[in-house]
Amino acid sequence: MANAHKVHLRIVTAEAQVYNSEADLIIAPGGAGELGIQARHIPIVTTLKPGTLRIIQNNDENIYALAGGFLEVRDDGEGSAAIVLAGSAESAENIDLERAEAARARAAQRLSESQTEVDAARAQAALLRAAARIRVAELYRSRRSAVRG
């Protein structure tokens, strides 16, 4: 039975279901700006841009880097339910910061060398994905070091 004071969240990519649990608050990178989702949110379907998805549950925070996608929030009859359909979703602890920085450098170079609008758009999308991964990894590392210190 769903909890009426929580949002049941699923994050799904083409490869796997990445997350399936309840949340007190979801903060997502909406296409028109950041949005917060709590229990009893109005039904909505919106685009997501590459960025940081934050999930707060019982004072714990899980952070994911999204490569864009869609968010649907609905009333499932027993409470609120949300699903994120993402091109990719990577949890902060699984991001290799060095690989993300290398991907950003490659994307920036491809962007500067692009000769068509399609090439430029693809490079720009890759640059946004890499930047999102870097932001999430750095946020995770800074919070982890603050807890230790």
N, C-alpha and C positions, 0 to 999 in steps of 0.2 A: 504494500500500500504506500502510495506517495505521501510525502510530508507537505502539508498545505503551506508551510512557512519556508519551503526550500524550492529551488528550481532543479528539476532533473535535467542534467546536461549530457548530451552525447556529442563527441567530436569524431567525425568520420572523414577519412580520405579514401581515395580509390584503392589503396592498399590494405587498409585496416581500420577498425574502430580504435581510436587512440585514447578516448576517455569515455567513461560511462559511470556517472555518480551524481550525487546531489551537491548543490552549491547554495550558499547564502547570497552571493553576488557574483555576477559575470560582468566583466568590463571588456568590451570588444571594440576593435578598430573598424567601425562602420564606414561605409563609403562616403557618408556626409559628415563624419566626425565620430569621436568616441562615444559609445553608449553603454549605459549600465542597465543590467537586467536583474530584477529581484522577483520573488514570488508574486503572483497575481499581476504580472506585467501584461499590458494589452497585447493581443496577438499582433505579430509583425513578421514580415519577411523583408530582409534587407541585404544588400551586398556588403561584403567585408573586403577591406583593402589589406595589402600586406602590412603586418604589424604585430603588436603584442596582445595576446588574449590572456587576461588575468581571471583566475577562478579563486574566489575566497570561500572557504568552508571552515567553520569552527575556528576562526582566527588563524588558519593556515592558508597559505597562498601558493597555488600552482600557476606557473607561467609557461605559456606556449608561444612559439613564433609561428605565425600563420602566413601562408603565401597567398592570401586572399580567398574568397569563396562567398558563401551565403550563410545567413543566420535566419532560422525560423523559430519564433516563440509562439506557443499556443497553450490553451487550457486543455489538458488531456482528460478532464472529468474528475480527476483526483488531486489536481494541483497544476502547477506550471511545468511545462516541458520545453526544452530548447534543444535544437540540433544545429551544429555547425558542420557544413559540408565544405571542406577545404581542399585546395590543391595539394597542400602539405601542411602538417602540423607537427612541430617538433618541441618536445618538452625542454625546458631550460637546461636541466642537468645532462641532457644528451647532446647538446650542441658543442661541437669542437670549434672553439673560437678561432684558432689558427686557420682552419679550413674555411670558415665563414669570411675571414678577412681576405684570404686568397681569392675566394669567389667574388668578393666586392671589387678587388683590384682587377680581376679578369673582366668583370662586367663594365667597369669604368673604361677600361681600354677598348672593349668592343663598342661601347657607346661613342667614344671619340673617333673611332675608325669606321663607324657605320656609314654606308653610302646610300641606303634606302630608308624610307620611313618605317618599313617593316623591321629591318635590322635594328634601327634605333629604338623602336617600341619593345622589341625582345630584350635588348640590352638594358633598357630602362627598367623593365619588369624584373630582370635578374638582379639589377642593382638594388631595387626596393626589397626583394626577398633577402638578399645578403645583409642589407642594413637592418632589417627586422631581426634576423638571427643574431647579429652582433649586439643589438640593443638588449635583446632578451638574455643572452649569455652574460653580458656585462652587468645587467641588473641582478641576475641570479648570483654572480660572483660577489658583487658588492654587498648584497644582503647576507650571504653566507659568511663573509668575513666580518660583518658587523655583529653577527650572532656569536661568533667565536671570540671577538675582541671585547 
